[in-house]
């Protein structure tokens, strides 16, 4: 599970997806079988536009039944659990044309409805499948090969790495998923992370959950589970992407939604921000002081709050003076979020401290 997201600034390095890894390794293994040529690097086409990506192949060799190739996943500066993992493809030639996808060691299988893949399918998402099919069919055509391919994708130690992801909650068991819609991992995986949020909401709804709790990280998630006694499947790990949650729930409504995060994060939502990460929004201490003033705080308290280094310090000063700032901020956040939701969805907002203690709420 993801920790409460850090406040980090500065340029970050991009990487490549597990879908790109699967494409390059399956192509390398198939080239060895059809051309007899081991590959130490390959260029693959990306699914969007005319861009290509050069990837280094770590291993490429024949096996008793086909060929195997592997690559070391590089997620750039993205906090991706698969960064540095060994992704491999085992390819076998078949007499019938077409591709058969299998989950190798460390890749999961879908066991719950609500995902884009059917129950029982290997957790290899549609775009990676499309990428592999494009490259292998093009290779077969260039070689005059009329048969097909059985492609098994695996991730070394994937069963263990999957424990750090939402896969079990989504009903993907036995390992990780092969992901990617562009072939490239953008720093902090905005697109991939938002897709995982949407998947989590869809799976919860498909399994009959009427109350979802979207949380910024582990501590807020534990607080919501304890407060409402919700099942794990109803807990949505939104990180900083509260806007993605609200947008998706507007599209596919749920009867009740609870939002929970640290006081600083909730204050950003209260100020109207939909992305709670520091690259997009900052905690505004003078604004918090203004909100305390609306509750009756005098100029001295406002000045003291404005000179604090953290929102928690400012909140402590306000509460010690008897002003319920956390509840007030939650009410403001509630108003902002409610304006983005359908009228049929009931909403709660909770702010916690770093230990998970409830500081304020609104519903």
Kinemage of the C-alpha trace (Angstrom):
@kinemage 1
@onewidth
@group {chain A} dominant
@subgroup {mainchain}
@vectorlist {calphas} color= white
{ca unk a 1} P 0.000 0.000 0.000
{ca unk a 2} L 1.069 3.539 -0.739
{ca unk a 3} L 2.306 5.757 2.099
{ca unk a 4} L 0.951 9.252 2.616
{ca unk a 5} L 2.368 10.986 -0.450
{ca unk a 6} L 5.514 13.058 0.045
{ca unk a 7} L 5.727 16.745 -0.745
{ca unk a 8} L 8.447 16.555 -3.408
{ca unk a 9} L 9.360 19.108 -6.044
{ca unk a 10} L 11.739 19.183 -8.997
{ca unk a 11} L 12.072 17.556 -12.438
{ca unk a 12} L 11.601 13.789 -12.532
{ca unk a 13} L 12.766 11.099 -14.950
{ca unk a 14} L 10.299 9.057 -17.000
{ca unk a 15} L 10.529 5.281 -17.419
{ca unk a 16} L 8.721 2.520 -19.307
{ca unk a 17} L 5.719 0.361 -18.450
{ca unk a 18} L 5.457 -3.362 -17.797
{ca unk a 19} L 3.462 -3.441 -21.042
{ca unk a 20} L 6.525 -2.168 -22.911
{ca unk a 21} L 8.656 -4.761 -21.099
{ca unk a 22} L 6.269 -7.539 -22.109
{ca unk a 23} L 6.263 -6.329 -25.721
{ca unk a 24} L 10.051 -6.139 -26.023
{ca unk a 25} L 10.698 -9.491 -24.339
{ca unk a 26} L 8.015 -11.372 -26.277
{ca unk a 27} L 9.360 -9.890 -29.523
{ca unk a 28} L 12.932 -10.829 -28.604
{ca unk a 29} L 11.930 -14.422 -27.811
{ca unk a 30} L 9.882 -14.720 -31.016
{ca unk a 31} L 12.741 -13.318 -33.118
{ca unk a 32} L 15.052 -15.947 -31.652
{ca unk a 33} L 12.606 -18.706 -32.609
{ca unk a 34} L 11.840 -17.445 -36.127
{ca unk a 35} L 15.120 -15.806 -37.137
{ca unk a 36} L 17.624 -17.538 -34.883
{ca unk a 37} L 18.840 -14.107 -33.758
{ca unk a 38} L 19.318 -13.371 -30.036
{ca unk a 39} L 18.620 -9.711 -29.232
{ca unk a 40} L 20.451 -7.504 -26.750
{ca unk a 41} L 18.308 -4.440 -27.551
{ca unk a 42} L 15.072 -3.810 -29.465
{ca unk a 43} L 13.068 -0.827 -30.658
{ca unk a 44} L 9.320 -1.099 -30.166
{ca unk a 45} L 6.472 1.074 -31.418
{ca unk a 46} L 4.492 2.900 -28.753
{ca unk a 47} L 0.701 2.637 -28.936
{ca unk a 48} L 0.068 6.361 -29.375
{ca unk a 49} L 1.546 8.368 -32.216
{ca unk a 50} L 4.691 7.645 -34.184
{ca unk a 51} L 7.096 7.379 -31.237
{ca unk a 52} L 9.360 4.415 -30.617
{ca unk a 53} L 11.250 3.168 -27.563
{ca unk a 54} L 14.637 1.455 -27.432
{ca unk a 55} L 14.897 -1.173 -24.669
{ca unk a 56} L 17.863 -3.282 -23.609
{ca unk a 57} L 17.216 -7.019 -23.397
{ca unk a 58} L 18.931 -8.593 -20.404
{ca unk a 59} L 18.599 -12.237 -21.450
{ca unk a 60} L 17.512 -14.028 -24.631
{ca unk a 61} L 17.853 -17.787 -24.999
{ca unk a 62} L 16.163 -20.936 -26.224
{ca unk a 63} L 14.305 -23.240 -23.834
{ca unk a 64} L 13.100 -26.840 -24.120
{ca unk a 65} L 9.736 -25.698 -25.520
{ca unk a 66} L 10.457 -22.300 -27.057
{ca unk a 67} L 12.424 -19.199 -26.064
{ca unk a 68} L 12.728 -16.866 -23.103
{ca unk a 69} L 13.747 -13.214 -22.903
{ca unk a 70} L 13.902 -10.865 -19.925
{ca unk a 71} L 14.355 -7.179 -19.171
{ca unk a 72} L 14.881 -5.087 -16.042
{ca unk a 73} L 11.964 -2.672 -15.583
{ca unk a 74} L 12.958 0.995 -15.240
{ca unk a 75} L 10.141 3.158 -13.878
{ca unk a 76} L 12.259 6.313 -13.865
{ca unk a 77} L 11.482 8.412 -10.783
{ca unk a 78} L 8.002 6.971 -10.413
{ca unk a 79} L 7.291 5.272 -7.035
{ca unk a 80} L 6.426 2.038 -8.848
{ca unk a 81} L 6.747 -1.320 -7.053
{ca unk a 82} L 7.966 -2.918 -10.289
{ca unk a 83} L 10.975 -0.585 -10.632
{ca unk a 84} L 14.043 -2.812 -10.936
{ca unk a 85} L 11.970 -5.983 -11.301
{ca unk a 86} L 12.838 -8.622 -13.887
{ca unk a 87} L 10.017 -8.975 -16.436
{ca unk a 88} L 10.219 -11.971 -18.755
{ca unk a 89} L 8.366 -13.576 -21.631
{ca unk a 90} L 8.317 -17.255 -22.531
{ca unk a 91} L 7.171 -17.762 -26.118
{ca unk a 92} L 6.185 -20.992 -27.846
{ca unk a 93} L 5.177 -21.390 -31.495
{ca unk a 94} L 1.712 -22.812 -32.217
{ca unk a 95} L 0.244 -24.332 -35.362
{ca unk a 96} L -2.888 -22.156 -35.204
{ca unk a 97} L -2.440 -18.449 -36.016
{ca unk a 98} L -3.090 -15.822 -33.386
{ca unk a 99} L -1.832 -15.157 -29.863
{ca unk a 100} L -2.605 -16.995 -26.638
{ca unk a 101} L -1.772 -14.993 -23.516
{ca unk a 102} L -0.900 -16.704 -20.258
{ca unk a 103} L 0.000 -15.499 -16.770
{ca unk a 104} L 3.506 -16.648 -15.964
{ca unk a 105} L 5.015 -16.698 -12.462
{ca unk a 106} L 4.399 -13.400 -10.676
{ca unk a 107} L 1.549 -12.221 -12.925
{ca unk a 108} L -1.965 -12.377 -11.488
{ca unk a 109} L -5.295 -13.734 -12.665
{ca unk a 110} L -8.610 -11.845 -12.599
{ca unk a 111} L -11.045 -13.344 -10.063
{ca unk a 112} L -13.674 -10.584 -9.656
{ca unk a 113} L -15.996 -8.828 -12.115
{ca unk a 114} L -15.706 -5.101 -12.737
{ca unk a 115} L -12.367 -4.929 -14.554
{ca unk a 116} L -11.813 -4.573 -18.291
{ca unk a 117} L -10.709 -8.234 -18.348
{ca unk a 118} L -13.027 -11.166 -17.811
{ca unk a 119} L -12.828 -13.383 -14.744
{ca unk a 120} L -10.217 -16.088 -15.320
{ca unk a 121} L -8.105 -14.009 -17.697
{ca unk a 122} L -4.413 -13.318 -17.026
{ca unk a 123} L -3.914 -9.772 -15.707
{ca unk a 124} L -2.410 -8.493 -18.943
{ca unk a 125} L -4.293 -5.328 -19.835
{ca unk a 126} L -5.727 -4.583 -23.297
{ca unk a 127} L -3.090 -2.090 -24.494
{ca unk a 128} L -0.110 -4.359 -23.652
{ca unk a 129} L -1.936 -7.197 -25.442
{ca unk a 130} L -2.457 -4.916 -28.430
{ca unk a 131} L 1.244 -3.953 -28.426
{ca unk a 132} L 2.405 -7.575 -28.325
{ca unk a 133} L -0.061 -8.611 -31.017
{ca unk a 134} L 1.056 -5.744 -33.292
{ca unk a 135} L 4.752 -6.616 -33.040
{ca unk a 136} L 4.436 -10.411 -33.216
{ca unk a 137} L 2.025 -10.385 -36.143
{ca unk a 138} L 4.293 -7.976 -38.007
{ca unk a 139} L 7.270 -10.265 -37.320
{ca unk a 140} L 5.306 -13.325 -38.498
{ca unk a 141} L 4.306 -11.546 -41.714
{ca unk a 142} L 7.882 -10.475 -42.460
{ca unk a 143} L 9.091 -14.060 -41.973
{ca unk a 144} L 6.276 -15.724 -43.900
{ca unk a 145} L 5.304 -17.560 -40.709
{ca unk a 146} L 1.663 -18.741 -40.752
{ca unk a 147} L 1.407 -20.139 -37.227
{ca unk a 148} L 0.762 -18.380 -33.940
{ca unk a 149} L 2.324 -17.707 -30.564
{ca unk a 150} L 1.702 -18.744 -26.994
{ca unk a 151} L 2.994 -15.892 -24.838
{ca unk a 152} L 3.483 -16.277 -21.102
{ca unk a 153} L 4.467 -13.081 -19.260
{ca unk a 154} L 6.017 -13.251 -15.796
{ca unk a 155} L 7.569 -10.958 -13.205
{ca unk a 156} L 10.241 -12.281 -10.896
{ca unk a 157} L 9.090 -12.054 -7.262
{ca unk a 158} L 5.784 -10.668 -8.522
{ca unk a 159} L 3.684 -12.484 -5.908
{ca unk a 160} L 5.525 -10.640 -3.145
{ca unk a 161} L 5.551 -7.283 -4.947
{ca unk a 162} L 1.796 -7.561 -5.507
{ca unk a 163} L 1.266 -7.342 -1.734
{ca unk a 164} L 2.294 -3.660 -2.019
{ca unk a 165} L -0.409 -2.939 -4.604
{ca unk a 166} L -4.220 -2.861 -4.744
{ca unk a 167} L -4.360 -6.054 -6.824
{ca unk a 168} L -5.833 -8.340 -4.155
{ca unk a 169} L -8.497 -5.724 -3.417
{ca unk a 170} L -9.360 -5.622 -7.116
{ca unk a 171} L -9.569 -9.410 -7.233
{ca unk a 172} L -6.304 -9.904 -9.123
{ca unk a 173} L -4.642 -12.828 -7.356
{ca unk a 174} L -1.286 -14.536 -7.750
{ca unk a 175} L 0.820 -11.564 -8.780
{ca unk a 176} L 1.034 -8.220 -10.518
{ca unk a 177} L -0.692 -6.786 -13.571
{ca unk a 178} L 0.885 -5.979 -16.923
{ca unk a 179} L -0.101 -2.348 -17.395
{ca unk a 180} L 0.314 0.730 -19.537
{ca unk a 181} L -1.672 2.780 -22.014
{ca unk a 182} L 1.160 4.785 -23.560
{ca unk a 183} L 4.197 2.559 -23.021
{ca unk a 184} L 5.861 5.277 -20.947
{ca unk a 185} L 5.758 5.729 -17.167
{ca unk a 186} L 5.329 9.408 -16.381
{ca unk a 187} L 6.728 10.478 -13.013
{ca unk a 188} L 4.219 9.605 -10.315
{ca unk a 189} L 2.217 7.676 -12.930
{ca unk a 190} L -0.640 10.155 -13.056
{ca unk a 191} L -2.462 8.294 -15.817
{ca unk a 192} L -1.740 4.834 -14.417
{ca unk a 193} L -2.671 5.831 -10.898
{ca unk a 194} L -5.924 7.448 -12.002
{ca unk a 195} L -6.730 4.293 -13.988
{ca unk a 196} L -6.184 2.215 -10.833
{ca unk a 197} L -8.551 4.503 -8.900
{ca unk a 198} L -11.217 4.081 -11.562
{ca unk a 199} L -10.721 0.309 -11.541
{ca unk a 200} L -11.035 0.162 -7.749
{ca unk a 201} L -14.310 2.102 -7.849
{ca unk a 202} L -15.680 -0.050 -10.668
{ca unk a 203} L -14.776 -3.303 -8.886
{ca unk a 204} L -16.321 -2.133 -5.601
{ca unk a 205} L -19.551 -1.154 -7.383
{ca unk a 206} L -19.663 -4.393 -9.377
{ca unk a 207} L -19.422 -6.317 -6.115
{ca unk a 208} L -22.319 -4.477 -4.517
{ca unk a 209} L -20.523 -2.005 -2.232
{ca unk a 210} L -22.771 0.985 -1.463
{ca unk a 211} L -20.333 3.011 0.661
{ca unk a 212} L -16.797 3.764 -0.552
{ca unk a 213} L -14.027 5.537 1.369
{ca unk a 214} L -11.388 7.305 -0.744
{ca unk a 215} L -8.191 7.850 1.249
{ca unk a 216} L -4.876 9.596 0.650
{ca unk a 217} L -2.737 6.802 2.108
{ca unk a 218} L -2.247 4.060 4.687
{ca unk a 219} L -3.015 6.094 7.803
{ca unk a 220} L -6.241 7.610 6.475
{ca unk a 221} L -7.286 4.219 5.107
{ca unk a 222} L -6.817 2.566 8.503
{ca unk a 223} L -8.806 5.395 10.108
{ca unk a 224} L -11.750 4.885 7.749
{ca unk a 225} L -11.712 1.122 8.112
{ca unk a 226} L -11.789 1.462 11.888
{ca unk a 227} L -14.444 4.206 11.854
{ca unk a 228} L -16.897 2.526 9.476
{ca unk a 229} L -15.822 -1.141 9.605
{ca unk a 230} L -15.715 -1.182 5.813
{ca unk a 231} L -14.459 -4.213 3.867
{ca unk a 232} L -11.147 -3.795 2.105
{ca unk a 233} L -12.768 -3.724 -1.329
{ca unk a 234} L -14.649 -0.525 -0.352
{ca unk a 235} L -11.418 1.360 0.456
{ca unk a 236} L -10.200 3.404 -2.529
{ca unk a 237} L -6.541 4.412 -2.411
{ca unk a 238} L -6.718 7.795 -4.143
{ca unk a 239} L -3.343 9.244 -3.147
{ca unk a 240} L -3.410 12.903 -4.192
{ca unk a 241} L -5.984 12.437 -6.952
{ca unk a 242} L -9.203 13.462 -5.226
{ca unk a 243} L -10.369 15.056 -8.477
{ca unk a 244} L -10.135 11.687 -10.247
{ca unk a 245} L -12.337 10.117 -7.576
{ca unk a 246} L -14.971 12.834 -7.791
{ca unk a 247} L -14.977 12.815 -11.596
{ca unk a 248} L -15.400 9.037 -11.784
{ca unk a 249} L -18.098 8.927 -9.105
{ca unk a 250} L -19.989 11.602 -11.019
{ca unk a 251} L -19.832 9.312 -14.056
{ca unk a 252} L -20.686 6.112 -12.128
{ca unk a 253} L -22.478 7.209 -8.917
{ca unk a 254} L -22.350 5.424 -5.568
{ca unk a 255} L -24.845 5.995 -2.735
{ca unk a 256} L -22.223 7.180 -0.230
{ca unk a 257} L -18.645 8.426 -0.486
{ca unk a 258} L -16.279 9.304 2.355
{ca unk a 259} L -13.079 11.284 1.722
{ca unk a 260} L -10.257 11.116 4.263
{ca unk a 261} L -6.763 12.581 4.412
{ca unk a 262} L -4.323 14.514 6.503
{ca unk a 263} L -5.432 17.972 7.573
{ca unk a 264} L -3.029 19.650 5.139
{ca unk a 265} L -4.349 17.661 2.187
{ca unk a 266} L -7.956 18.358 3.128
{ca unk a 267} L -7.145 22.067 3.426
{ca unk a 268} L -6.007 22.006 -0.204
{ca unk a 269} L -9.322 20.460 -1.227
{ca unk a 270} L -11.117 23.104 0.848
{ca unk a 271} L -9.276 25.757 -1.151
{ca unk a 272} L -10.570 24.222 -4.383
{ca unk a 273} L -7.606 22.065 -5.499
{ca unk a 274} L -8.335 18.717 -7.183
{ca unk a 275} L -4.695 17.509 -7.192
{ca unk a 276} L -3.338 17.495 -3.649
{ca unk a 277} L 0.339 16.963 -4.520
{ca unk a 278} L 2.850 19.769 -3.973
{ca unk a 279} L 3.664 19.924 -7.682
{ca unk a 280} L 0.122 21.215 -8.259
{ca unk a 281} L -0.945 22.853 -4.995
{ca unk a 282} L 0.548 24.118 -1.749
{ca unk a 283} L -0.714 24.332 1.814
{ca unk a 284} L -1.691 27.973 2.246
{ca unk a 285} L -0.945 28.959 5.854
{ca unk a 286} L -2.103 32.602 5.489
{ca unk a 287} L -5.381 31.293 4.065
{ca unk a 288} L -5.744 28.945 7.048
{ca unk a 289} L -5.192 31.952 9.308
{ca unk a 290} L -7.957 33.769 7.423
{ca unk a 291} L -10.266 30.813 7.990
{ca unk a 292} L -9.457 30.912 11.704
{ca unk a 293} L -10.299 34.632 11.628
{ca unk a 294} L -13.726 33.781 10.232
{ca unk a 295} L -14.221 31.720 13.399
{ca unk a 296} L -13.164 34.610 15.627
{ca unk a 297} L -9.364 34.339 15.861
{ca unk a 298} L -7.661 37.630 16.700
{ca unk a 299} L -4.786 39.241 14.794
{ca unk a 300} L -2.125 37.784 17.110
{ca unk a 301} L -3.333 34.234 16.553
{ca unk a 302} L -3.583 34.797 12.818
{ca unk a 303} L 0.005 36.077 12.725
{ca unk a 304} L 1.206 33.102 14.750
{ca unk a 305} L -0.582 30.666 12.451
{ca unk a 306} L 0.778 32.388 9.348
{ca unk a 307} L 4.338 32.012 10.632
{ca unk a 308} L 4.009 28.245 11.291
{ca unk a 309} L 5.997 25.802 9.209
{ca unk a 310} L 3.262 23.121 8.945
{ca unk a 311} L -0.511 22.994 8.769
{ca unk a 312} L -0.558 20.746 11.833
{ca unk a 313} L 1.176 23.447 13.877
{ca unk a 314} L -1.340 26.045 12.702
{ca unk a 315} L -4.205 23.694 13.493
{ca unk a 316} L -2.861 23.075 16.996
{ca unk a 317} L -2.696 26.821 17.717
{ca unk a 318} L -6.255 27.272 16.523
{ca unk a 319} L -7.620 24.390 18.538
{ca unk a 320} L -5.752 25.472 21.680
{ca unk a 321} L -7.471 28.837 21.337
{ca unk a 322} L -10.850 27.096 21.148
{ca unk a 323} L -11.573 27.511 17.422
{ca unk a 324} L -12.750 24.312 15.600
{ca unk a 325} L -10.670 24.959 12.497
{ca unk a 326} L -10.513 21.317 11.374
{ca unk a 327} L -14.302 20.991 11.272
{ca unk a 328} L -14.543 24.321 9.429
{ca unk a 329} L -11.982 23.225 6.821
{ca unk a 330} L -13.794 19.892 6.392
{ca unk a 331} L -17.045 21.796 5.798
{ca unk a 332} L -15.375 23.895 3.113
{ca unk a 333} L -13.855 20.763 1.531
{ca unk a 334} L -17.255 19.093 1.722
{ca unk a 335} L -18.838 21.979 -0.201
{ca unk a 336} L -16.142 21.870 -2.876
{ca unk a 337} L -16.362 18.095 -3.330
{ca unk a 338} L -20.153 17.993 -3.191
{ca unk a 339} L -20.322 20.418 -6.125
{ca unk a 340} L -18.493 17.816 -8.242
{ca unk a 341} L -20.767 14.887 -7.339
{ca unk a 342} L -24.220 13.774 -8.467
{ca unk a 343} L -27.092 14.737 -6.178
{ca unk a 344} L -27.689 11.065 -5.365
{ca unk a 345} L -24.302 10.637 -3.610
{ca unk a 346} L -24.068 11.357 0.117
{ca unk a 347} L -20.668 12.716 1.134
{ca unk a 348} L -18.491 12.752 4.273
{ca unk a 349} L -15.109 14.473 4.659
{ca unk a 350} L -12.640 13.606 7.417
{ca unk a 351} L -9.301 15.198 8.394
{ca unk a 352} L -6.793 13.252 10.490
{ca unk a 353} L -3.411 13.882 12.081
{ca unk a 354} L -0.271 11.874 11.298
{ca unk a 355} L -1.210 9.225 13.832
{ca unk a 356} L -4.626 8.722 12.286
{ca unk a 357} L -6.575 10.527 14.985
{ca unk a 358} L -9.727 12.267 13.761
{ca unk a 359} L -9.251 16.068 13.843
{ca unk a 360} L -12.357 17.236 12.031
{ca unk a 361} L -15.262 16.080 9.874
{ca unk a 362} L -18.249 17.226 7.850
{ca unk a 363} L -21.193 15.337 6.370
